[in-house]
Amino acid sequence: MARLRFSEEFLESLAGLDERVEESVWKKLALVQDFPGVGSSLVEPTLRHAYGPACLKVVAAGYDVLYERGEKDADGVEVVDVLGIVSQRAVR
């Protein structure tokens, strides 16, 4: 199981969403925590430019949740950086 580390940008964006969307995001992140490679590498160029070439995404209630797999920490646990959350409408 990976350890999730959240960016300030992600936390601020999540705080502005309604409860239904937030619940969906947390469910998807639980999946990422268990299976870090589950996300899609088919990330729109604008998001890849903003969040880096190694970012992956999972979709939750019309939002792209962007994250990056990191190195293992001192305990051998993979660290996943949750970078941001963006409305799919804003990207298209």
CNS distance restraints for C-alpha pairs under 8 A (distance, minus, plus):
assign (resid   1 and name CA) (resid  33 and name CA) 5.73 0.50 0.50
assign (resid   1 and name CA) (resid  34 and name CA) 4.82 0.50 0.50
assign (resid   1 and name CA) (resid  35 and name CA) 7.21 0.50 0.50
assign (resid   1 and name CA) (resid  77 and name CA) 7.07 0.50 0.50
assign (resid   1 and name CA) (resid  78 and name CA) 7.51 0.50 0.50
assign (resid   2 and name CA) (resid  32 and name CA) 7.92 0.50 0.50
assign (resid   2 and name CA) (resid  33 and name CA) 4.90 0.50 0.50
assign (resid   2 and name CA) (resid  34 and name CA) 6.35 0.50 0.50
assign (resid   2 and name CA) (resid  35 and name CA) 7.73 0.50 0.50
assign (resid   2 and name CA) (resid  36 and name CA) 6.86 0.50 0.50
assign (resid   2 and name CA) (resid  77 and name CA) 5.79 0.50 0.50
assign (resid   2 and name CA) (resid  78 and name CA) 4.83 0.50 0.50
assign (resid   2 and name CA) (resid  79 and name CA) 5.66 0.50 0.50
assign (resid   2 and name CA) (resid  80 and name CA) 6.54 0.50 0.50
assign (resid   3 and name CA) (resid  33 and name CA) 6.56 0.50 0.50
assign (resid   3 and name CA) (resid  77 and name CA) 6.72 0.50 0.50
assign (resid   3 and name CA) (resid  78 and name CA) 6.23 0.50 0.50
assign (resid   3 and name CA) (resid  79 and name CA) 4.88 0.50 0.50
assign (resid   3 and name CA) (resid  80 and name CA) 6.07 0.50 0.50
assign (resid   4 and name CA) (resid  33 and name CA) 6.62 0.50 0.50
assign (resid   4 and name CA) (resid  79 and name CA) 6.01 0.50 0.50
assign (resid   4 and name CA) (resid  80 and name CA) 4.91 0.50 0.50
assign (resid   4 and name CA) (resid  81 and name CA) 6.04 0.50 0.50
assign (resid   4 and name CA) (resid  82 and name CA) 6.79 0.50 0.50
assign (resid   5 and name CA) (resid  79 and name CA) 6.98 0.50 0.50
assign (resid   5 and name CA) (resid  80 and name CA) 6.04 0.50 0.50
assign (resid   5 and name CA) (resid  81 and name CA) 4.85 0.50 0.50
assign (resid   5 and name CA) (resid  82 and name CA) 6.01 0.50 0.50
assign (resid   6 and name CA) (resid  10 and name CA) 6.49 0.50 0.50
assign (resid   6 and name CA) (resid  11 and name CA) 6.80 0.50 0.50
assign (resid   6 and name CA) (resid  81 and name CA) 5.96 0.50 0.50
assign (resid   6 and name CA) (resid  82 and name CA) 4.87 0.50 0.50
assign (resid   6 and name CA) (resid  83 and name CA) 6.61 0.50 0.50
assign (resid   7 and name CA) (resid  11 and name CA) 6.46 0.50 0.50
assign (resid   7 and name CA) (resid  81 and name CA) 7.21 0.50 0.50
assign (resid   7 and name CA) (resid  82 and name CA) 6.12 0.50 0.50
assign (resid   7 and name CA) (resid  83 and name CA) 5.40 0.50 0.50
assign (resid   7 and name CA) (resid  84 and name CA) 7.12 0.50 0.50
assign (resid   8 and name CA) (resid  12 and name CA) 6.08 0.50 0.50
assign (resid   9 and name CA) (resid  13 and name CA) 6.12 0.50 0.50
assign (resid   9 and name CA) (resid  83 and name CA) 7.06 0.50 0.50
assign (resid   9 and name CA) (resid  84 and name CA) 5.99 0.50 0.50
assign (resid  10 and name CA) (resid  14 and name CA) 6.04 0.50 0.50
assign (resid  10 and name CA) (resid  82 and name CA) 6.92 0.50 0.50
assign (resid  10 and name CA) (resid  83 and name CA) 5.81 0.50 0.50
assign (resid  10 and name CA) (resid  84 and name CA) 4.21 0.50 0.50
assign (resid  10 and name CA) (resid  85 and name CA) 5.83 0.50 0.50
assign (resid  11 and name CA) (resid  15 and name CA) 6.18 0.50 0.50
assign (resid  11 and name CA) (resid  84 and name CA) 7.98 0.50 0.50
assign (resid  12 and name CA) (resid  16 and name CA) 6.81 0.50 0.50
assign (resid  13 and name CA) (resid  17 and name CA) 7.04 0.50 0.50
assign (resid  13 and name CA) (resid  84 and name CA) 7.48 0.50 0.50
assign (resid  13 and name CA) (resid  85 and name CA) 6.55 0.50 0.50
assign (resid  14 and name CA) (resid  22 and name CA) 6.54 0.50 0.50
assign (resid  14 and name CA) (resid  85 and name CA) 7.16 0.50 0.50
assign (resid  17 and name CA) (resid  21 and name CA) 6.35 0.50 0.50
assign (resid  17 and name CA) (resid  22 and name CA) 6.31 0.50 0.50
assign (resid  18 and name CA) (resid  22 and name CA) 6.24 0.50 0.50
assign (resid  19 and name CA) (resid  23 and name CA) 6.08 0.50 0.50
assign (resid  20 and name CA) (resid  24 and name CA) 6.39 0.50 0.50
assign (resid  21 and name CA) (resid  25 and name CA) 6.21 0.50 0.50
assign (resid  21 and name CA) (resid  60 and name CA) 7.10 0.50 0.50
assign (resid  21 and name CA) (resid  61 and name CA) 5.70 0.50 0.50
assign (resid  22 and name CA) (resid  26 and name CA) 6.31 0.50 0.50
assign (resid  23 and name CA) (resid  27 and name CA) 6.33 0.50 0.50
assign (resid  24 and name CA) (resid  28 and name CA) 6.34 0.50 0.50
assign (resid  24 and name CA) (resid  60 and name CA) 5.53 0.50 0.50
assign (resid  24 and name CA) (resid  61 and name CA) 6.30 0.50 0.50
assign (resid  25 and name CA) (resid  29 and name CA) 6.17 0.50 0.50
assign (resid  25 and name CA) (resid  60 and name CA) 5.33 0.50 0.50
assign (resid  25 and name CA) (resid  61 and name CA) 7.57 0.50 0.50
assign (resid  25 and name CA) (resid  65 and name CA) 7.48 0.50 0.50
assign (resid  26 and name CA) (resid  30 and name CA) 6.14 0.50 0.50
assign (resid  27 and name CA) (resid  31 and name CA) 6.59 0.50 0.50
assign (resid  28 and name CA) (resid  32 and name CA) 6.37 0.50 0.50
assign (resid  28 and name CA) (resid  58 and name CA) 6.91 0.50 0.50
assign (resid  28 and name CA) (resid  59 and name CA) 7.62 0.50 0.50
assign (resid  28 and name CA) (resid  60 and name CA) 6.62 0.50 0.50
assign (resid  29 and name CA) (resid  33 and name CA) 6.02 0.50 0.50
assign (resid  30 and name CA) (resid  34 and name CA) 6.38 0.50 0.50
assign (resid  31 and name CA) (resid  35 and name CA) 5.91 0.50 0.50
assign (resid  31 and name CA) (resid  36 and name CA) 7.65 0.50 0.50
assign (resid  31 and name CA) (resid  38 and name CA) 7.62 0.50 0.50
assign (resid  32 and name CA) (resid  36 and name CA) 4.58 0.50 0.50
assign (resid  32 and name CA) (resid  37 and name CA) 7.19 0.50 0.50
assign (resid  32 and name CA) (resid  38 and name CA) 6.24 0.50 0.50
assign (resid  32 and name CA) (resid  39 and name CA) 7.29 0.50 0.50
assign (resid  33 and name CA) (resid  80 and name CA) 7.68 0.50 0.50
assign (resid  36 and name CA) (resid  69 and name CA) 6.85 0.50 0.50
assign (resid  36 and name CA) (resid  80 and name CA) 7.24 0.50 0.50
assign (resid  37 and name CA) (resid  69 and name CA) 7.86 0.50 0.50
assign (resid  38 and name CA) (resid  58 and name CA) 7.81 0.50 0.50
assign (resid  39 and name CA) (resid  56 and name CA) 5.31 0.50 0.50
assign (resid  39 and name CA) (resid  57 and name CA) 4.96 0.50 0.50
assign (resid  39 and name CA) (resid  58 and name CA) 5.07 0.50 0.50
assign (resid  40 and name CA) (resid  56 and name CA) 5.38 0.50 0.50
assign (resid  40 and name CA) (resid  57 and name CA) 5.25 0.50 0.50
assign (resid  40 and name CA) (resid  58 and name CA) 6.44 0.50 0.50
assign (resid  41 and name CA) (resid  54 and name CA) 7.95 0.50 0.50
assign (resid  41 and name CA) (resid  55 and name CA) 6.98 0.50 0.50
assign (resid  41 and name CA) (resid  56 and name CA) 4.90 0.50 0.50
assign (resid  41 and name CA) (resid  57 and name CA) 6.71 0.50 0.50
assign (resid  42 and name CA) (resid  56 and name CA) 7.52 0.50 0.50
assign (resid  42 and name CA) (resid  57 and name CA) 7.82 0.50 0.50
assign (resid  43 and name CA) (resid  47 and name CA) 6.51 0.50 0.50
assign (resid  43 and name CA) (resid  48 and name CA) 6.11 0.50 0.50
assign (resid  43 and name CA) (resid  55 and name CA) 7.62 0.50 0.50
assign (resid  43 and name CA) (resid  56 and name CA) 6.76 0.50 0.50
assign (resid  43 and name CA) (resid  57 and name CA) 6.75 0.50 0.50
assign (resid  44 and name CA) (resid  48 and name CA) 6.18 0.50 0.50
assign (resid  44 and name CA) (resid  91 and name CA) 7.65 0.50 0.50
assign (resid  45 and name CA) (resid  49 and name CA) 6.01 0.50 0.50
assign (resid  46 and name CA) (resid  50 and name CA) 6.27 0.50 0.50
assign (resid  46 and name CA) (resid  91 and name CA) 7.58 0.50 0.50
assign (resid  47 and name CA) (resid  51 and name CA) 5.87 0.50 0.50
assign (resid  47 and name CA) (resid  52 and name CA) 7.79 0.50 0.50
assign (resid  47 and name CA) (resid  91 and name CA) 7.84 0.50 0.50
assign (resid  48 and name CA) (resid  52 and name CA) 5.09 0.50 0.50
assign (resid  48 and name CA) (resid  53 and name CA) 5.39 0.50 0.50
assign (resid  48 and name CA) (resid  54 and name CA) 7.79 0.50 0.50
assign (resid  48 and name CA) (resid  55 and name CA) 6.66 0.50 0.50
assign (resid  49 and name CA) (resid  53 and name CA) 6.92 0.50 0.50
assign (resid  51 and name CA) (resid  55 and name CA) 6.39 0.50 0.50
assign (resid  51 and name CA) (resid  66 and name CA) 7.64 0.50 0.50
assign (resid  51 and name CA) (resid  83 and name CA) 7.00 0.50 0.50
assign (resid  51 and name CA) (resid  84 and name CA) 7.97 0.50 0.50
assign (resid  54 and name CA) (resid  68 and name CA) 6.23 0.50 0.50
assign (resid  54 and name CA) (resid  69 and name CA) 7.89 0.50 0.50
assign (resid  55 and name CA) (resid  66 and name CA) 6.32 0.50 0.50
assign (resid  55 and name CA) (resid  67 and name CA) 5.42 0.50 0.50
assign (resid  55 and name CA) (resid  68 and name CA) 4.68 0.50 0.50
assign (resid  55 and name CA) (resid  69 and name CA) 7.65 0.50 0.50
assign (resid  56 and name CA) (resid  66 and name CA) 5.69 0.50 0.50
assign (resid  56 and name CA) (resid  67 and name CA) 5.39 0.50 0.50
assign (resid  56 and name CA) (resid  68 and name CA) 5.99 0.50 0.50
assign (resid  57 and name CA) (resid  64 and name CA) 6.00 0.50 0.50
assign (resid  57 and name CA) (resid  65 and name CA) 5.35 0.50 0.50
assign (resid  57 and name CA) (resid  66 and name CA) 4.51 0.50 0.50
assign (resid  57 and name CA) (resid  67 and name CA) 6.18 0.50 0.50
assign (resid  58 and name CA) (resid  64 and name CA) 5.86 0.50 0.50
assign (resid  58 and name CA) (resid  65 and name CA) 5.33 0.50 0.50
assign (resid  58 and name CA) (resid  66 and name CA) 6.80 0.50 0.50
assign (resid  59 and name CA) (resid  63 and name CA) 5.65 0.50 0.50
assign (resid  59 and name CA) (resid  64 and name CA) 4.77 0.50 0.50
assign (resid  59 and name CA) (resid  65 and name CA) 6.13 0.50 0.50
assign (resid  60 and name CA) (resid  64 and name CA) 6.47 0.50 0.50
assign (resid  60 and name CA) (resid  65 and name CA) 7.09 0.50 0.50
assign (resid  62 and name CA) (resid  87 and name CA) 6.20 0.50 0.50
assign (resid  62 and name CA) (resid  88 and name CA) 5.71 0.50 0.50
assign (resid  62 and name CA) (resid  89 and name CA) 7.81 0.50 0.50
assign (resid  63 and name CA) (resid  85 and name CA) 6.40 0.50 0.50
assign (resid  63 and name CA) (resid  86 and name CA) 5.42 0.50 0.50
assign (resid  63 and name CA) (resid  87 and name CA) 4.36 0.50 0.50
assign (resid  63 and name CA) (resid  88 and name CA) 5.19 0.50 0.50
assign (resid  64 and name CA) (resid  85 and name CA) 5.57 0.50 0.50
assign (resid  64 and name CA) (resid  86 and name CA) 5.26 0.50 0.50
assign (resid  64 and name CA) (resid  87 and name CA) 6.28 0.50 0.50
assign (resid  64 and name CA) (resid  88 and name CA) 6.18 0.50 0.50
assign (resid  65 and name CA) (resid  82 and name CA) 7.60 0.50 0.50
assign (resid  65 and name CA) (resid  83 and name CA) 7.72 0.50 0.50
assign (resid  65 and name CA) (resid  84 and name CA) 5.94 0.50 0.50
assign (resid  65 and name CA) (resid  85 and name CA) 4.45 0.50 0.50
assign (resid  65 and name CA) (resid  86 and name CA) 6.65 0.50 0.50
assign (resid  66 and name CA) (resid  82 and name CA) 6.15 0.50 0.50
assign (resid  66 and name CA) (resid  83 and name CA) 5.47 0.50 0.50
assign (resid  66 and name CA) (resid  84 and name CA) 5.24 0.50 0.50
assign (resid  66 and name CA) (resid  85 and name CA) 6.10 0.50 0.50
assign (resid  67 and name CA) (resid  80 and name CA) 6.77 0.50 0.50
assign (resid  67 and name CA) (resid  81 and name CA) 5.47 0.50 0.50
assign (resid  67 and name CA) (resid  82 and name CA) 4.28 0.50 0.50
assign (resid  67 and name CA) (resid  83 and name CA) 5.08 0.50 0.50
assign (resid  67 and name CA) (resid  84 and name CA) 7.11 0.50 0.50
assign (resid  68 and name CA) (resid  80 and name CA) 5.77 0.50 0.50
assign (resid  68 and name CA) (resid  81 and name CA) 5.24 0.50 0.50
assign (resid  68 and name CA) (resid  82 and name CA) 6.59 0.50 0.50
assign (resid  68 and name CA) (resid  83 and name CA) 7.26 0.50 0.50
assign (resid  69 and name CA) (resid  78 and name CA) 7.50 0.50 0.50
assign (resid  69 and name CA) (resid  79 and name CA) 6.47 0.50 0.50
assign (resid  69 and name CA) (resid  80 and name CA) 4.66 0.50 0.50
assign (resid  69 and name CA) (resid  81 and name CA) 6.45 0.50 0.50
assign (resid  70 and name CA) (resid  78 and name CA) 6.34 0.50 0.50
assign (resid  70 and name CA) (resid  79 and name CA) 5.06 0.50 0.50
assign (resid  70 and name CA) (resid  80 and name CA) 5.47 0.50 0.50
assign (resid  70 and name CA) (resid  81 and name CA) 6.92 0.50 0.50
assign (resid  71 and name CA) (resid  78 and name CA) 5.71 0.50 0.50
assign (resid  71 and name CA) (resid  79 and name CA) 5.98 0.50 0.50
assign (resid  72 and name CA) (resid  76 and name CA) 5.04 0.50 0.50
assign (resid  72 and name CA) (resid  77 and name CA) 4.93 0.50 0.50
assign (resid  72 and name CA) (resid  78 and name CA) 4.05 0.50 0.50
assign (resid  72 and name CA) (resid  79 and name CA) 5.84 0.50 0.50
assign (resid  73 and name CA) (resid  77 and name CA) 5.40 0.50 0.50
assign (resid  73 and name CA) (resid  78 and name CA) 6.26 0.50 0.50
assign (resid  73 and name CA) (resid  79 and name CA) 6.65 0.50 0.50
assign (resid  86 and name CA) (resid  90 and name CA) 7.11 0.50 0.50
assign (resid  86 and name CA) (resid  91 and name CA) 7.55 0.50 0.50
assign (resid  87 and name CA) (resid  91 and name CA) 6.85 0.50 0.50
assign (resid  88 and name CA) (resid  92 and name CA) 6.51 0.50 0.50
